Amino acid sequence: MENHLPHLENVNGQWRLIVDGEPFLILGLQWDCDSCFSAEQMNPLFPHAAKMGANTAALPTYWKEIEPEPGRYDFQMVEERIQQAKAHNMRLVLLWFATWKNASALYAPEYICNDPVTYPLVVDNKGSPSVSLCPSSENTWQRDRTALLALMNYLREHDDTHRVILFQPENEAGVLYTDRCYCATCSQRFAEEKWEERYGVHAAERFSVSSIATYIDRLAEEAKAVYPLPMYTNVWLTTEVGGIPGHYPSGGAVPEVLQQYRNCAPHIDLVGPDIYFFGYRDFHRLCQQYAADGNPLYIAETSSSLNGRAERNVFYAIGQYSAIGFDPWAIDSPAPEDSVPLVDNVGGEWALQAYWLRDSYVAISRAMQPIIQAQGTSRLFTMVQEPGEFGSGWVADGCDVIVQYKDRDNMARGMIIQESKNEFILVGMSYYAQFRRSRPDGRPIPIAHAEWGYYVGDRWVTLHPVRRETLASLGSPVYLQEPGVMRVFLNL
Ligand code: DGJ
């Protein structure tokens, strides 16, 4: 069984998530924070996610659900998560909301929250308690560990078809409203280990990184010893470049401290950003930062609102930055909250952006293996129509590819993969592609044959050929009108 466990593999410098022995891209959707306490609330969202083209559900899993009283465990809803994933042919990412959920103890059991003497809160620099649990508390760590190991044991014994492919211990961990914990234990360690001498003005945040990352890493190490799932940490980013530690959770793996965090947490396989910035420039910057230095890129959260660009950014993440997955928050709640959710909570109606995301996910999922094999190589070209753009272009091997966006909707997006000198796979929607002899020749290359279809693993399945009349009437371009995948053969 161990051989078939989901794991990360590095092939020629590219990270891949392997699921059931095959490379896999997470096309995910997260559920709202409180949506997994009951089957009534959680289950109806599965068919919506599957119809939207998602292959993975990222589901909060709460400490107070698993261990409502000390030593009493309840895995009924964990089983429900697994059964639902099976029923809808989906995989799961489990998010362990325990010591920290958005840096607070919101989902820790009452016996933890109501006993601050045994399970202390962080103390701020004025001596007042913060909302976060103290990362130096061995009592809290021991209790979190015990509950987590019970969950891991359950998964090892019951998740026989490996629905759970990735695990997130804690959520947006860190300390809020203060740059570090100033309790006696933390302050003593801070002084003894000479953090101020080592890091000057950054000492408090660096100390928090060490405390938080070490706490989580010790959990991950023990959890993996029971059941070795790939594990990651998500990040509440600074709201602006240079934000103040404590305004965002200090100790979280923001870009400025990412390397330190990773050094302190060797059992955490990757650090994934939660990206809620609107501009595409920030999205690119963060992809670059979180794909650097061997960190496998996984977009742990991103906005699912009307202006959130999830349907576009998924192409940048996977095509341009070789992400192993993409996971908008949340199918039943938008972030920011001033927009409608992908799926309406009362009637189940889809918002406009749900259709856009579906178009992207469906197109990508129909060419998953060729995309993965081409990630990080010059065989893969990614394009997303940004405001004011009418097209793009690519110097492929042996020819030039001229892309023209269908100009009405400003929503063209996709990838083109070169399989051989004369064979291309077009993924996405709303663009024309013309193939020309390399400069200085520049003559259009006629299309010999083109067909719509999809891949099952590496095997191509034809839906229908593009009619000769259509190809002839267009001249040499082909037109990817509908969201999907087209295979194109050139007449070289
Ligand atoms: C980031 C958190 O990680 C999520 O659980 C959720 O609270 C969103 N923020 C809401 O914007």
Boltz pocket constraint, residues with backbone or C-beta under 6 A from the ligand:
constraints:
  - pocket:
      binder: B
      contacts: [[A, 33], [A, 102], [A, 171], [A, 172], [A, 274], [A, 301], [A, 329], [A, 334], [A, 335]]
      max_distance: 6.0
